[in-house]
Structure formats: structure tokens, C-alpha cells
Amino acid sequence: MEQTRLYFLGEAGLANGFRLAGFEVFPDASIQTLERLLLELRENRSPAFVILDYRLAESDSRVLQEVRDEGGRILITQVPPLSHSGRLRSKVDDHISQLLGNALETGKA
């Protein structure tokens, strides 16, 4: 079985920690860099765990959305920015909120 590749794309301030944890890092990566990586992973059918900073995760990248919709070999998650003091909300949170209404906010799920 092929080993899962680990990637972090995002804020340079977060990159060193991910590098120490064994991730290949792309500090301050652009959307184009993200899309090139995702296209390469899809083409090579490589299993991967990709962590994105909030800016990239919330981008309107068509390739990113296609990979999310496919599921499977490429798992994508996100981390909040270093300067973020509030609670992180991901796209998954938004989908769950649509299904459960405000039950998540009130704790009555």
C-alpha cells in the first residue's frame, strides 16, 4: 500500500511546526500552487492528507472543490490563522448547521 503523503499549504508562521511533524510545506502558498499540487495528486492517484490555512480553504478554487466532492484518496482539512482569536468555522460546519438549524449553536442537537 502506498504511503499517504502529508502537505501543509499556508501561513509561513505555521509552516515550521508542520515541517517538524513530517509534512511537506508550502509557506504562503498561492491558489495556483494549491491547484497544481491537487492536480498532481489526482493524476498520480496518490493518497494524501492536505492541511490548508483558512485563506486557501475558503478560496473559490474549482480544483479544490472537485477534490472535496470526490472524497477518497485526498483528505483536506483546514487550520485557523495565527491571528484568529475567534472560533473556526469550516465548510463542514456550515453544512451541518443547514441540516440541524441552530441546534449546534444552542447545544440541543
JOWO-V473264 format. One record per backbone hydrogen bond with DSSP energy under -1.0 kcal/mol. CO is the residue of the C=O (numbers start at 1). NH is the residue of the N-H. If there is no record, write none. Layout:
BEGIN
co=CO nh=NH
co=CO nh=NH
END
This chain:
BEGIN
co=5 nh=49
co=6 nh=24
co=7 nh=51
co=8 nh=26
co=9 nh=53
co=10 nh=28
co=11 nh=14
co=11 nh=15
co=14 nh=18
co=15 nh=19
co=16 nh=20
co=17 nh=21
co=18 nh=23
co=19 nh=22
co=24 nh=8
co=26 nh=10
co=26 nh=29
co=30 nh=34
co=31 nh=35
co=32 nh=36
co=33 nh=37
co=34 nh=38
co=35 nh=39
co=36 nh=40
co=37 nh=41
co=38 nh=42
co=39 nh=43
co=40 nh=44
co=41 nh=46
co=47 nh=5
co=48 nh=75
co=49 nh=7
co=50 nh=77
co=51 nh=9
co=52 nh=79
co=53 nh=57
co=54 nh=58
co=56 nh=59
co=61 nh=65
co=62 nh=66
co=63 nh=67
co=64 nh=68
co=65 nh=69
co=66 nh=70
co=67 nh=71
co=73 nh=48
co=75 nh=50
co=77 nh=52
co=81 nh=84
co=90 nh=94
co=91 nh=95
co=92 nh=96
co=93 nh=97
co=94 nh=98
co=95 nh=99
co=96 nh=100
co=97 nh=101
co=100 nh=103
co=102 nh=106
co=103 nh=107
co=103 nh=108
END
